[in-house]
Amino acid sequence: MAQSEQEILEGLAEIVNEETGLDTASVEMDKSFTEDLDIDSLSMMTIVVNAEEKFGVRIPDSEVKNLKTVRDAVTYIAGAQS
């Protein structure tokens, strides 16, 4: 069942928290993964794998480079679920 963008955001915030220790409240739609949240490429790949499992979607490596902000990731996951 497809989830709302808010549900995806909350789930993604939990994944980021588990991987990096960042407070879930700091994971906001307009935040950049690398610049604002300071997530390195290895952590990002772990977040992607965990997001694929949590949301039941496939995020190809070719798409990961396009996921620069939290909004990019939420929008991609929402589209992949439908």
N, C-alpha and C positions, 0 to 999 in steps of 0.2 A: 504494500500500500504506500502510495506516495505521501511524503511528509511535507508540511508547510515549511516555508523558508525560515520561520522562527524556530521550528523544531530542529531543522538542519543546523541552524546557527548554534543552538544550545548543545546539540550533539558534537558538533565540530569543536566548540569551546571546551567540552569535556576531554576530547581527544588531545587537543593542544595542551591542556592542563596536565594530563597524564604524561605526555612526552616531555614537556619543558618545565613544568612547575608554575607556569604563568597562571595568574588568577583568571578564572573563566570570565569575569566581568571585563577584562581587558581585551577580550576577543570580540571586536565590534566589526560591523559590516565594512566600514571604510578603512580599516587598518590593513597595512601592507604586511605580509608575512615576514619579509626580510628586513625592511627598514623600521617599521613600527614595533613589531613583535620580536625582532632579532632572532628569527628561526633560521638555522643553517640548513644546507641542502640535505644532509643526512637525516636530520630531524624531520624535514619536510617529507622525505620519502617514507619515513615511518608513519607520519600523519596520514599520508595518502593511502598507504596500505590499510591502516586502521579504519579510515573513512570508507574505503571500498567494502570492507567487511561489515561495518556498522550499518551502512546505507544500502548495501546490496547493489552497488554500481561498479562499473569498470572505468578507471581513469587511466587511459593510455599514457605512457611516458611522453609522447608527443604533445599531450594536452597539459601535463603538469607544469611545463614552462609558462603556460598562459595563465596559470592560477596565481596571480601576483597579490591579490587582495582577498580578504575573507569573503567579500561579496562575489568575487569571481568563482570561488570554490562553492559557495552556497548555490549560486545560479547554475553552475555546471551540474552539481549533484541533483538539484531539483529537476533539471531538464533530462538527466539520465534516468531518473526514476519513472518518468511518465511514458 
